[in-house]
Amino acid sequence: MESKKTAVFGIYKNSVHAESAVDRLTAAGFSNNDISVLLPDVQSSKEFAHEKSTKAPEGTTTGVAAGGALGGTLGLLAGIGALAIPGVGPLIAAGPIMGALAGLGVGGAVGGLIGALVGMGIPEYEAKRYEGRVKDGGVLLSVHCDTSAEISRAKDLLKQSGAEDISSTGEASAKSQSA
């Protein structure tokens, strides 16, 4: 079977539920490097436990110690950084989604988060729904998969852990797959 990079997406009501999902995903063999989260940065600077470095390009982070705001399992994800997206506000991102958002230059992009998500291969109607849910305090979690078995397993784990609006999209082809 030909390997094809696909991202499976889901929305969680808060970071506690998303962290539980990350625990389940890593226990099932998914790498921290293949798991992404995007959530509103609603923490005050007083709550930052310690500074973590980010792999995001300079200029896209706000200089806030975003890793300290996450804590626990979410704080162990790769590439943690803070972003300010027009129309959405301050966000914390970790994992491959951070690199994708930073690479698209969303800090100054017209279209903000919706444009960035569409650029990652998410259909526009789903991108609009995800942006609305994140604006309302939700956490967007994605798992990057190489095989149809991984895609299926990731969807099942997201569903079991309480994710809503679960979908998948081929990153290279930007073609949506049925959920």
Summary of the structure (lengths in Angstrom):
residues: 179
radius of gyration: 14.8
end to end distance: 20.1
largest distance: 50.0
contacts: 616
relative contact order: 0.25
helix: 38%
strand: 22%
